Amino acid sequence: MIMNAKVIARRMATGLAIGGITIGAGALLNGQGARMGDAVLQTARHDPANELAMKITAPFTFAAVGDIAIQRPIAEINDPRFQNLFSVMRSADMTYANMEGPLEDDKLVKDLKGMGVRIMTTSNNHTMDAGVEGMFHTMRVLDDAGITNAGTGKDLEDARRARFASTPKGVVGIVGMFSIDPASSPPESKYTDARPNWPGLNPLRVTPYNIVSAEQMKQLKAIRDAVYAHRSEVTVPVAPVSKDEPADQVALFGNFYKVGDNVGSISYSFNVAERTAAVRGGGPNDLDAILQSIRAGKQTTDFMVVAIHCHQNSFAYQAYSHDNHVPDFLVELAHKSIDAGADVFVGHGVHTIRGVEIYKGKPIFYGVGNFLFPQGAVASITNGRQEPAAVTNQTGQPDDREALLTTSRYEGGKLVEVRIYPADLGLDFDRTISKAGLPMTPSPANAQKILKLVQDASTVFGTTIAIENNVGVIRVPAAATASTAAR
């Protein structure tokens, strides 16, 4: 075959195809032709569905609790109200919890292991309570104890990366994150420097939109326009209103509003790439980057856990952190996480409990609440006299004292049952300070109260929870798993 000079040049630029095999242009130019003994490597073909499916086929149980802010040893207290819960955690193949803040006493890591905790996330609003040094110290102590931890790191890429723990039945991966909005307190700068090459946590930045009526939107824009009419009175005015501003949205003095049906509710949007790029130096938005981490983690592991510390409320008129409803972005995030390969999704941070959903045969726990929040006492000195101790971290509402311990049981790689064990952190307000905030098996009446709340909060997701012997039970028949997997 004779080729003219133009054809030769074009094929050398793009690579020369010979017998269906492409030889790169660099190989031709560098004289790296095929030699005796060279082999043509075949590209491996992987079924994406197989890569993102759960790969542990042996019977497998995953346990999850929420926030642990451990301050003193408790795991060895010989009280069945503690040990009944801890025995469930210890008997699971893998147990997850959130490390709420820095580990101030290295010896307490023994208690975490004594409870059965094997994997943790470290990304939350208390991550930086002891500064960057405290964050790294906590990570190091957990690592040394064999407790896999995710959600913080030396830079943004490291904080987003999946971490891994081994079990005799397979490798478990985990990705952790913390959702941040402009109203977060402390501000975002406390949690991370927001630049890719600085230490901190894995943030998921969201923007809250207050839902208003169409008439209220007109009034809000009229207020904004009346204020902006004074722009000419200063030498450096704020930017003018964009010509592309949607008719149903407005930004007013740092708050965002959108027209909708449920006035007073809050709808969230994931920050777009342009908005996050301004503070992170470019790159994909938080959501896309996190989903990439989940997908990459699942491809190299057998069982994938995704967890988020989330404080966002669903209503503008609901006091902070007392909201059993699930914010809209959290549902979307959970579904996308499972679509990306997560086998279980765990939410916590709001200090109250939220509903449970079975999505595509995978469990989603939207809010499991606090699990271990010991209380402290501080005595003050007035005129040389010691005053009665004031309780610190004392939660003031009953719903702050309700928590869940969940177990998800799999057989043949499929979810077959979820169990929900209620935990009582002091619902009756009758404990001494030394026991306040510690998880115990509730009284039958309190167990029923907690489980009824979970039942009601889960109905919106089509989840049926039976209550048996003061434990919530979700049975997932094989037919239901197969049908949800097709959704």
Secondary structure as GFF3:
##gff-version 3
##sequence-region A 1 487
A	DSSP	alpha_helix	5	14	.	.	.	ID=ss1
A	DSSP	beta_strand	16	18	.	.	.	ID=ss2
A	DSSP	beta_strand	21	23	.	.	.	ID=ss3
A	DSSP	alpha_helix	25	29	.	.	.	ID=ss4
A	DSSP	alpha_helix	48	52	.	.	.	ID=ss5
A	DSSP	beta_strand	60	68	.	.	.	ID=ss6
A	DSSP	alpha_helix	80	91	.	.	.	ID=ss7
A	DSSP	beta_strand	94	99	.	.	.	ID=ss8
A	DSSP	three_ten_helix	106	108	.	.	.	ID=ss9
A	DSSP	alpha_helix	109	115	.	.	.	ID=ss10
A	DSSP	beta_strand	119	121	.	.	.	ID=ss11
A	DSSP	alpha_helix	131	144	.	.	.	ID=ss12
A	DSSP	beta_strand	148	150	.	.	.	ID=ss13
A	DSSP	beta_strand	152	153	.	.	.	ID=ss14
A	DSSP	alpha_helix	156	160	.	.	.	ID=ss15
A	DSSP	beta_strand	163	167	.	.	.	ID=ss16
A	DSSP	beta_strand	170	180	.	.	.	ID=ss17
A	DSSP	alpha_helix	188	191	.	.	.	ID=ss18
A	DSSP	beta_strand	200	201	.	.	.	ID=ss19
A	DSSP	beta_strand	203	212	.	.	.	ID=ss20
A	DSSP	alpha_helix	214	228	.	.	.	ID=ss21
A	DSSP	three_ten_helix	231	233	.	.	.	ID=ss22
A	DSSP	beta_strand	249	252	.	.	.	ID=ss23
A	DSSP	beta_strand	255	259	.	.	.	ID=ss24
A	DSSP	beta_strand	266	270	.	.	.	ID=ss25
A	DSSP	alpha_helix	273	280	.	.	.	ID=ss26
A	DSSP	alpha_helix	286	299	.	.	.	ID=ss27
A	DSSP	beta_strand	303	309	.	.	.	ID=ss28
A	DSSP	alpha_helix	328	339	.	.	.	ID=ss29
A	DSSP	beta_strand	344	348	.	.	.	ID=ss30
A	DSSP	beta_strand	356	359	.	.	.	ID=ss31
A	DSSP	beta_strand	362	365	.	.	.	ID=ss32
A	DSSP	beta_strand	370	372	.	.	.	ID=ss33
A	DSSP	beta_strand	376	378	.	.	.	ID=ss34
A	DSSP	beta_strand	381	382	.	.	.	ID=ss35
A	DSSP	beta_strand	385	386	.	.	.	ID=ss36
A	DSSP	beta_strand	390	392	.	.	.	ID=ss37
A	DSSP	three_ten_helix	398	401	.	.	.	ID=ss38
A	DSSP	beta_strand	402	411	.	.	.	ID=ss39
A	DSSP	beta_strand	414	424	.	.	.	ID=ss40
A	DSSP	alpha_helix	444	458	.	.	.	ID=ss41
A	DSSP	three_ten_helix	459	461	.	.	.	ID=ss42
A	DSSP	beta_strand	466	468	.	.	.	ID=ss43
A	DSSP	beta_strand	471	475	.	.	.	ID=ss44
A	DSSP	alpha_helix	478	485	.	.	.	ID=ss45
###
